[in-house]
């Protein structure tokens, strides 16, 4: 079993920045993929950004050039740097990890991001 714990959410004004963190209870060196998803009220959960074991990245069109996904293997932590935030970025953000060892997908509990003036 793997625990993923997100942090870093909060209230920010439009145009502001936040950095989300996702701390894993197991080494992230052996992940297949690790990523960030979000779910706004009344909407389905959607992919925001994903990072593969080869460190390739992919982003939703709506966040390209504004968000950056990265990881620190030594800290077993995934990050999402969010710049130029817009009200439409308001959502609960979830961390997700797929491990090679058991090919099981794990989810964090989510962290709220609210972009409002």
N, C-alpha and C positions, 0 to 999 in steps of 0.2 A: 504494500500500500504506500502511496506517495501523497504527502500533503503539499498543497500549493497555497501560499498565503500572499495575497496582494496588499499593497499599501501605496500611499501617495495620492489618492484621490482627494477631491475637495471642490470648493467653489472658487471659480476664477472668472475674471472679466474677459469679454471678447478681446482677442488679440494676445492674450496671456499665454503662459506656458505651465505645464506640469510634467513631472516625471513619475511614472508608475513603476513599481518594483514588484516582482513575483519571486518569492523565496521558496525553493523546493527542498523537501526533506531528504531527497536522494540526489546524488550527483547528476548534473545535467549534461555531463560529457557524453553520455550514451543515449541521448534523445534521438528520435527519428525527426520529429518536428516539435517546435514549441512556438506558441503564438498568443496573440491577444484578440479577443472577440468583444463585442459590445452589444447591449440590448437596451434600446430606448423604450419608454412606455408605449404599449400598444403595438410594438413592432417585433419582428423576429430577430433572434440573435444573428449577428453578421460578423464575418471575418474582418479584422482591422489590419493585422500584419502577422506574418508568419516567418519563422526562421528555421532552416533545415540543419541537419547534422553537418552538412558541408558549408554551413554559414551563408548559404544563399538566402535572399529575402524576397518577399512579395508583399505588396500593399494594396489595400482597397483604393480604387481611383480617387475616392473622396478625401483620402488622407495623404496621398503621394505628395512629396516635397514639403510636408508639414510635420509628419511623424517619422520617428526613426526607432527601429527595434534593434536591440543589442543584448548581449549576454556576457556574464562574467563567470566562467567555469569555476574559478577558485572559490567564489562565493555562492555557487549554485543559484544564481539569480538572473532572471530575465528582466529587461527594462523596456519601457516605452517612453521615449521623449516626445512630448506633444507640444508643438509650437503653433503660433497663430491660431489659437483655438476659436471655434465658432459656436454659436448657440446650438447648432445641429450636431455638435459632438457630444452633447449632453446624453449620458447613458450610464448604465452599470457596465464596467469593464471587467472582463474575466480573463484569467490566465488559463492556458491549456497546454498539456504536454503529452506526447506520445513516446513511450519508451521502447527501445529495442528488446529489452530483457523479457518483457511479458506482452508486448504489443497491446498494451492497455492505455486508454486515454484518460487522463486525470484533469479535473477542473478545480480551480480555486473558488472561493466563496463570493468573489466580486468586490469591486470598490467603486463607489459612486463618483462620477465626474459631472459637475454642473457648471455650465458656461452661461453666465448671465451678468448683466449690468445692474 
